[in-house]
Amino acid sequence: MTRVMLKHAVNIGGMCQSNMIMTVPPLALLTFTLLLNQLTGAPVGKILVFPLDGSHWINMKILIEALHAKGHEVAVLRAKDSWYISEKSPFYTSITLPSTGGFEENFDTFLLPQLAIRLQGKPTSLWSLFWTQVKLQWMVTNQFSEFHKRVSEMVDKMFEDENLMRSLHEAKFDVVLTDPGIGGGAMLARRLQVPLVFNVRWTIQGEAHLLLAPSPLSYIPFTATELTDRMTFPQRIKNVLSYVLGMYTLSSITEPHYKPLVRKYFGPDADYSTFFLDADIWLMRIDFVFEYPRPTMPNVVYIGGFQCKPPKPLSEDLEKFVQSSGDHGVVMMTLGTLVGKLPQDVAEEIAAAFAQLPQKVVWRYVGERPVNLGNNTLLVNWLPQNDLLGHPKTRAFVCHGGTNGVQEAIYHGVPVVGLPLFFDQHDNLSRIKVRGGAVNVDIAMLDRHIFADALRTVLYNSSYRENMQRLSRLHRDQPMKPLDRAVFWIEFVMRHKGAPHLQTQANKMSWFVYNSVDVIAALLAAFLLLTFTCISVVRLLWRRFFVGKKVKPE
């Protein structure tokens, strides 16, 4: 047998062994060469990302960086007015669309009017509270309708651009990764005929579970009701009414803008809803430490907390300030990247409450410096949220209840004082409150005394920290990191050209068939027919053998 002689030097434990002679069979050498080629030339995919700007982009960017680290080629479609989505990045190639559809940097014009309505006055009666909610709902509906109108116009121009669409077709992408909070990504995947993956919790048609999985309203609370999975009869009435009204409102916001696009580019028989239900994988940005137990589907992959990670060291100045807190520790406050300032009277009350604490406070705030600001409070334009939450001296987290902040608080086991402002934030914080990890404050009712009491409750009642640390242990006790799980399933879809075997046929059924109304009707008809037949036979026999007989005269 032919042998191949290899001469090389090997260093083991600092001892040099040179001129080692090894004989390797040719078949083994060939196998080794092929394996080496597989390792060094691992197949990579081409991923097209259609993201939603704003805080949703922060999540999407984390996935993009992880996919780039695995060697995949990533292209990102962005509107020319994108605020968060940079045109240049080492992690992706951007394709800038010559139309609006992102978030402009003056996004305050979208949020501050909503906040102004809530702060117009403290509700003095149920009627005033109801009227405030009506005005707020009307404003939010109009704002979102206008936003989706701009997105649909951007998608229309994109589909009309023959050169762009030709280049996207020729690129032969393996998967479209998108946020279903806007409707363009699902339509783009259908247009390009490539598999679709959602980075999701919210869709243009509501919370994803309500669209995809069985959701009995008897124990599945509708978004924004702040109900739990244990509802009384009056609460179940509220839940059903909220569901009907909420789903109608969502459809009235989105369908007028997206349905015409579907008819225009996919034909009059195309079903608008199936575009969003046919995703191969739904990467759900929650887990069952946060979500109430409920039915789900095999193509839903839970990646809650995928953006969380161990803390990095703080900057020298910030670390010095944190250490100066001594045994009292630090309170951190941020209301997210979109809300850097508050009405001055609200900011003054918050600053006055902080000044009463022995703890040091790190507050991300870019508005006018409050007069009542205490010496214990440091105002910053930006703060390393994850790193501060993971610092051993952090005692409480004041936040608005965004999904990212809530999940990072769970990951690091830090109790929360919630100031919910918009969207899903009330719902998020209510779930932490139910689990004993948060005290929530209505910003319309906030003053220095109410806010200070909430802070002291979280800081000095040890149960809040213990409950959050218990949630943290549950969340971390997983066989696989959520980010690794997300990347695996994206690559799974790329390897297998989709995942149709995980999709339920329920998505293709009408409500009539899904709820077996036809089967119930057929069985009921058969039962009624059988009953009618039996009754008719009995009546016939009765008449023939009993009633029909005449008594003979004597």
C-alpha positions in Angstrom: 0.0 0.0 0.0 1.3 3.4 -1.0 2.2 5.6 2.0 2.6 9.3 2.1 5.5 10.6 4.2 4.8 13.8 6.2 7.6 15.7 7.9 6.7 18.5 10.2 7.5 20.0 13.6 5.1 19.8 16.6 5.4 21.8 19.8 3.8 20.2 22.8 4.0 21.8 26.2 7.0 23.8 25.2 9.0 20.7 24.2 10.0 20.8 20.5 9.7 17.5 18.7 11.0 17.9 15.2 11.4 15.7 12.2 8.4 13.6 13.3 7.7 11.0 10.6 4.0 10.0 10.1 2.6 7.7 7.5 -1.0 8.5 6.4 -3.2 6.4 4.1 -4.2 8.3 0.9 -7.9 7.8 1.7 -7.5 9.4 5.2 -5.6 12.3 3.6 -8.3 12.8 1.1 -10.9 12.8 3.8 -8.9 15.2 5.9 -8.6 17.6 2.9 -12.3 17.5 2.1 -13.1 18.2 5.8 -10.6 21.1 5.9 -12.3 22.5 2.8 -15.7 22.2 4.4 -14.5 24.0 7.5 -12.7 26.8 5.7 -15.2 27.2 3.0 -18.4 26.7 4.9 -21.5 27.5 2.8 -22.9 31.0 3.4 -26.3 32.4 2.7 -27.6 35.6 1.2 -30.1 37.4 3.4 -32.3 40.3 2.5 -33.6 42.3 5.5 -36.6 44.6 5.3 -36.6 46.2 8.8 -38.8 48.5 10.8 -37.0 51.6 11.9 -36.8 52.9 15.5 -36.3 50.6 18.5 -37.3 47.6 16.4 -34.1 48.1 14.4 -32.0 47.7 17.5 -33.2 44.1 17.8 -32.8 43.5 14.1 -29.3 44.8 14.1 -28.3 42.3 16.8 -29.5 39.5 14.5 -27.7 41.0 11.5 -24.4 41.2 13.4 -24.7 37.6 14.5 -25.5 36.4 11.0 -22.6 38.4 9.6 -20.3 36.8 12.2 -21.3 33.4 10.8 -20.1 34.6 7.3 -23.5 35.3 5.7 -24.0 38.2 3.3 -26.7 40.6 4.5 -28.4 43.3 2.5 -30.7 45.8 4.2 -33.4 47.8 2.5 -33.8 51.3 4.1 -35.8 54.4 3.4 -33.9 57.6 2.6 -35.3 59.2 5.8 -34.2 56.4 8.1 -33.0 57.6 11.4 -31.6 54.5 13.1 -30.6 52.4 10.0 -27.2 53.7 8.8 -26.4 53.7 5.2 -22.9 52.4 5.8 -22.1 49.5 8.0 -19.4 46.8 8.3 -22.2 44.2 8.9 -24.4 44.7 5.9 -24.8 46.3 2.5 -27.5 48.9 2.4 -30.0 49.5 -0.4 -31.5 52.9 0.1 -34.9 53.4 -1.4 -35.6 56.9 -2.8 -38.8 57.3 -0.8 -39.8 58.0 2.8 -41.0 55.3 5.2 -38.6 55.3 8.1 -38.5 57.4 11.3 -37.3 60.9 11.0 -35.1 62.3 13.8 -37.9 64.6 15.0 -39.9 61.6 16.1 -41.0 63.6 19.1 -43.7 65.0 16.9 -45.2 61.5 16.9 -45.0 60.8 20.6 -45.2 64.1 22.4 -48.8 64.9 21.3 -49.9 61.6 22.8 -48.2 62.4 26.0 -49.8 65.8 26.1 -53.3 64.3 25.9 -52.5 62.1 28.9 -51.2 65.0 30.9 -54.0 67.4 30.2 -55.4 66.8 33.6 -56.0 64.2 36.2 -59.2 62.3 35.5 -61.9 63.5 37.9 -64.6 61.0 36.8 -65.1 57.9 34.7 -66.4 60.1 31.9 -63.3 62.3 31.8 -61.1 59.2 31.8 -63.2 57.7 29.0 -63.0 60.8 26.9 -59.2 61.1 27.4 -58.9 57.5 26.2 -61.1 58.2 23.1 -59.0 61.2 22.1 -55.8 59.3 22.7 -57.0 56.3 20.6 -58.2 58.6 17.8 -54.8 60.3 17.6 -52.9 57.0 17.7 -55.1 55.5 15.0 -54.5 58.5 12.7 -50.8 58.5 13.3 -50.3 54.9 12.6 -52.6 55.0 9.6 -50.5 57.8 8.2 -47.3 55.8 8.9 -48.5 52.7 7.1 -49.7 54.9 4.2 -46.1 56.1 3.8 -44.8 52.5 4.1 -47.2 51.3 1.4 -46.2 54.1 -0.9 -42.6 53.1 -0.4 -43.3 49.5 -1.2 -45.3 50.5 -4.3 -42.4 52.6 -5.6 -40.0 49.7 -4.9 -42.1 47.3 -6.9 -42.4 49.8 -9.7 -38.7 50.2 -9.9 -37.9 47.5 -12.5 -34.1 47.9 -12.2 -34.2 47.4 -8.4 -36.5 44.4 -8.6 -34.4 42.9 -11.4 -31.3 43.2 -9.2 -33.1 41.7 -6.2 -34.2 38.8 -8.3 -30.8 38.3 -9.8 -29.1 38.4 -6.3 -30.9 35.1 -5.5 -31.4 35.7 -1.8 -31.9 32.6 0.3 -34.3 34.2 2.8 -36.1 37.5 3.6 -35.8 38.5 7.2 -38.4 41.2 8.2 -40.3 42.8 10.9 -44.1 42.2 10.4 -44.8 45.5 12.2 -44.8 46.8 8.6 -46.4 45.0 5.6 -43.7 45.4 3.0 -41.4 42.5 4.0 -44.0 39.8 3.6 -45.0 41.1 0.2 -41.4 41.3 -0.9 -40.7 37.7 0.0 -43.8 36.6 -2.0 -42.6 38.7 -4.9 -39.1 37.3 -4.9 -40.4 33.7 -4.1 -38.0 33.1 -1.3 -38.6 31.8 2.3 -39.7 34.3 4.9 -38.6 34.7 8.5 -40.2 37.1 11.0 -38.4 38.9 13.8 -41.6 39.5 15.6 -43.8 40.2 18.5 -46.1 42.7 17.0 -47.5 42.6 13.5 -49.6 44.9 11.4 -52.6 42.8 12.5 -51.9 42.7 16.2 -49.9 40.5 18.6 -48.5 37.5 16.6 -50.0 34.8 18.7 -53.5 36.0 18.2 -53.0 35.6 14.4 -51.1 32.3 14.4 -52.1 30.1 17.3 -55.4 29.1 19.0 -56.1 32.0 21.4 -59.1 31.3 23.7 -60.2 34.6 25.1 -61.2 32.9 28.3 -57.6 32.9 29.5 -55.6 34.7 26.7 -55.7 38.4 27.6 -55.9 40.8 24.7 -53.1 43.4 24.4 -53.5 46.6 26.5 -56.2 45.2 28.7 -53.6 44.5 31.5 -55.5 41.4 32.3 -53.9 38.1 33.3 -54.7 34.5 32.4 -56.9 34.3 35.4 -60.0 36.4 34.6 -63.2 36.9 36.4 -66.5 36.9 34.5 -66.6 40.8 34.1 -62.9 40.7 33.1 -63.7 38.1 30.4 -66.4 40.4 29.1 -63.9 43.2 28.9 -61.4 40.9 27.2 -63.8 39.9 24.5 -65.0 43.4 23.8 -61.4 44.7 23.8 -60.5 41.9 21.3 -63.4 42.8 18.9 -62.7 46.5 19.1 -59.0 46.2 18.9 -58.9 43.8 15.9 -61.4 46.1 14.0 -59.2 49.1 14.8 -56.0 47.4 13.6 -57.7 46.3 10.4 -59.0 49.8 9.7 -55.5 51.2 10.2 -53.6 48.8 7.8 -55.9 47.1 5.4 -56.8 50.3 3.4 -53.1 50.7 2.6 -51.9 47.2 2.0 -54.9 45.4 0.4 -54.7 47.6 -2.7 -51.0 46.7 -3.1 -51.8 43.0 -2.8 -54.5 43.3 -5.5 -52.3 45.4 -7.7 -49.2 43.1 -7.7 -50.6 39.7 -6.9 -54.1 39.6 -8.5 -57.6 40.1 -7.2 -57.8 36.6 -5.8 -54.7 37.0 -3.6 -55.6 36.7 0.1 -54.1 39.7 2.0 -53.9 37.9 5.4 -52.1 34.8 4.1 -49.1 37.0 3.1 -48.4 37.4 6.8 -49.4 33.9 8.0 -47.2 32.1 5.5 -43.9 32.9 7.2 -41.7 29.8 7.6 -40.4 30.8 11.1 -41.6 33.3 13.6 -38.8 34.4 15.9 -40.8 35.6 18.9 -39.1 38.1 21.1 -40.6 36.8 24.3 -40.5 33.7 26.4 -42.7 32.0 29.0 -41.0 33.7 31.9 -42.7 36.8 30.5 -45.7 35.4 28.5 -48.6 33.7 30.1 -48.8 29.9 29.3 -50.8 29.5 26.0 -51.1 27.4 22.9 -48.4 27.9 20.3 -47.2 26.6 17.0 -44.1 24.5 15.9 -42.8 27.3 13.7 -42.8 29.8 16.6 -39.3 30.0 18.0 -39.0 31.9 21.4 -35.9 34.1 21.6 -36.9 36.4 24.5 -33.9 38.2 25.9 -31.7 37.4 22.8 -30.2 40.9 23.1 -29.2 40.4 26.7 -25.6 39.7 27.6 -23.2 39.9 30.5 -22.2 43.4 31.5 -19.1 45.1 30.3 -17.0 47.4 32.5 -18.3 50.9 32.8 -16.4 54.0 31.7 -14.0 55.3 34.3 -16.1 58.4 35.2 -19.3 56.4 35.4 -17.8 53.7 37.5 -16.4 56.3 39.9 -19.9 57.8 40.3 -21.5 54.4 40.8 -18.9 53.4 43.4 -19.5 56.6 45.3 -23.0 55.3 46.1 -21.6 53.1 48.8 -23.9 50.5 50.3 -27.0 52.4 49.1 -26.4 51.6 45.5 -27.7 53.1 42.3 -31.1 53.8 40.6 -31.0 54.0 36.8 -33.7 55.7 34.8 -34.3 55.8 31.0 -37.4 56.1 29.0 -36.0 54.6 25.8 -34.2 56.0 22.9 -37.3 57.8 21.5 -38.2 59.7 24.7 -35.2 61.7 25.9 -37.2 64.5 27.6 -40.5 65.1 29.4 -42.7 68.2 30.0 -40.8 70.4 32.4 -43.3 70.1 35.3 -43.1 66.3 35.2 -39.3 66.3 35.1 -39.3 68.6 38.1 -41.4 66.2 40.1 -39.2 63.2 39.1 -36.1 65.1 40.0 -37.5 66.1 43.4 -38.4 62.5 44.2 -34.9 61.4 43.3 -33.4 64.1 45.5 -35.1 62.4 48.5 -33.2 59.2 48.1 -29.9 58.2 49.7 -29.1 56.2 46.5 -27.2 57.7 43.6 -29.2 58.1 40.4 -28.1 57.9 36.7 -30.8 59.4 34.5 -30.7 59.6 30.8 -32.3 63.0 30.1 -31.7 65.5 27.3 -34.3 68.1 28.2 -33.8 71.3 30.2 -32.0 70.6 33.5 -34.6 70.4 36.3 -34.3 73.0 39.0 -35.1 70.4 41.7 -32.2 68.1 40.6 -30.4 66.8 43.6 -26.6 66.3 44.1 -27.2 62.6 44.0 -28.4 62.6 40.4 -26.3 62.4 37.3 -27.9 63.5 34.0 -26.4 61.8 30.9 -27.3 62.0 27.2 -26.7 58.2 26.8 -26.1 55.4 29.2 -25.0 51.7 28.8 -28.3 50.2 29.8 -27.3 46.6 29.8 -24.0 47.2 31.6 -25.6 49.3 34.3 -28.3 46.8 34.9 -25.7 44.1 35.3 -23.7 46.2 37.8 -23.8 44.8 41.3 -24.6 48.2 42.8 -27.8 48.8 40.7 -30.8 48.5 43.0 -33.7 49.6 40.8 -34.6 50.4 37.2 -37.0 53.2 36.2 -38.2 52.5 32.7 -41.1 53.1 30.3 -41.7 49.3 29.7 -40.3 48.7 26.3 -39.8 45.0 25.5 -36.0 45.4 25.4 -35.7 47.1 28.8 -38.1 44.8 30.5 -36.3 41.7 29.2 -32.9 43.1 30.3 -34.3 43.8 33.7 -35.4 40.2 33.9 -32.1 38.9 32.7 -30.2 40.9 35.3 -32.8 40.4 38.1 -33.3 44.1 38.8 -36.7 45.3 40.1 -38.6 47.9 38.1 -40.5 51.2 38.7 -42.6 51.5 35.6 -43.7 54.7 33.8 -45.6 53.3 30.9 -46.2 55.9 28.1 -47.3 54.4 24.8 -48.1 51.3 22.8 -47.5 48.0 24.5 -45.7 49.4 27.5 -48.6 49.2 29.9 -49.1 45.6 29.0 -45.4 44.7 29.4 -45.1 46.4 32.8 -48.4 44.8 34.0 -46.9 41.4 33.4 -43.8 42.2 35.6 -46.1 43.7 38.2 -48.2 40.5 38.4 -45.0 38.5 38.9 -44.1 40.8 41.8 -41.2 42.5 40.2 -42.5 46.0 39.5 -44.4 49.0 40.9 -46.1 51.0 38.1 -47.0 54.7 38.2 -49.5 56.5 36.0 -47.6 59.5 34.6 -50.9 61.5 34.6 -51.1 61.0 38.4 -47.3 61.4 39.1 -46.0 63.8 41.7 -42.9 63.7 43.8 -44.6 61.9 46.7 -46.2 59.2 44.6 -43.0 58.6 42.7 -40.8 58.6 45.8 -43.2 56.1 47.5 -42.9 53.8 44.4 -39.1 54.0 44.5 -38.9 53.3 48.2 -41.2 50.3 47.8 -39.0 48.7 45.2 -35.8 49.6 47.0 -36.7 48.5 50.5 -39.2 45.7 50.0 -36.8 42.8 49.4 -39.6 40.7 47.7 -39.3 42.8 44.5 -35.6 42.0 44.0 -36.1 38.4 45.1 -38.9 37.9 42.5 -36.9 39.5 39.7 -33.9 37.3 40.6 -36.1 34.2 40.5 -37.3 35.3 37.0 -33.7 35.8 36.0 -32.8 32.3 37.1 -35.7 30.8 35.1 -34.9 32.9 32.0 -31.2 31.9 32.0 -31.8 28.2 32.6 -31.9 27.2 28.9 -30.0 24.6 26.9 -29.2 27.1 24.2 -28.7 30.9 24.1 -31.7 32.7 22.5 -29.5 34.4 20.0 -27.9 31.2 18.9 -31.4 29.7 18.6 -32.5 32.5 16.4 -29.5 32.2 14.1 -29.9 28.4 13.9 -33.5 28.7 12.7 -32.7 31.3 10.1 -29.9 29.0 8.8 -32.4 26.1 9.0 -34.7 27.9 6.6 -31.8 28.7 4.3 -30.6 25.1 4.3 -34.0 23.6 3.6 -35.4 26.3 1.3 -38.2 27.0 3.8 -40.0 25.2 6.6 -43.4 24.4 5.2 -43.6 21.2 7.3 -43.9 23.4 10.4 -46.8 25.5 9.0 -50.3 24.8 10.1 -53.1 24.3 7.6 -55.3 26.4 9.8 -53.9 29.5 8.1 -55.5 28.4 4.8 -59.0 27.7 6.3 -61.9 30.0 6.6 -63.3 30.6 10.1 -66.3 28.5 9.0 -64.1 25.4 8.3 -61.6 26.2 11.1 -64.3 26.1 13.8 -66.0 23.0 12.2 -69.2 25.0 11.7 -69.8 22.9 8.5 -69.3 19.6 10.4 -71.5 20.7 13.3 -74.2 21.8 10.8 -74.0 18.5 8.9 -74.2 16.4 12.1 -77.0 18.6 13.4 -78.9 18.1 10.1 -78.3 14.4 10.2 -79.5 14.2 13.8 -82.6 16.2 13.0 -83.3 14.1 9.9 -82.9 10.9 11.9 -85.1 12.3 14.7 -87.8 13.4 12.1 -87.6 10.0 10.4 -88.1 8.1 13.7 -90.9 10.3 14.8 -92.6 9.9 11.4 -92.2 6.1 11.5 -93.6 5.9 15.1 -96.6 8.1 14.1 -97.3 5.9 11.0 -97.2 2.8 13.0 -99.4 4.3 15.7 -102.0 5.3 13.2 -101.9 2.0 11.4 -102.1 -0.4 14.3 -103.9 1.6 16.9 -105.7 4.7 15.7 -106.6 3.1 12.3 -108.5 0.2 13.8 -112.3 0.6 14.0 -114.3 -1.0 16.8 -116.8 -3.5 15.3 -120.5 -3.0 16.5 -122.0 -5.9 18.4 
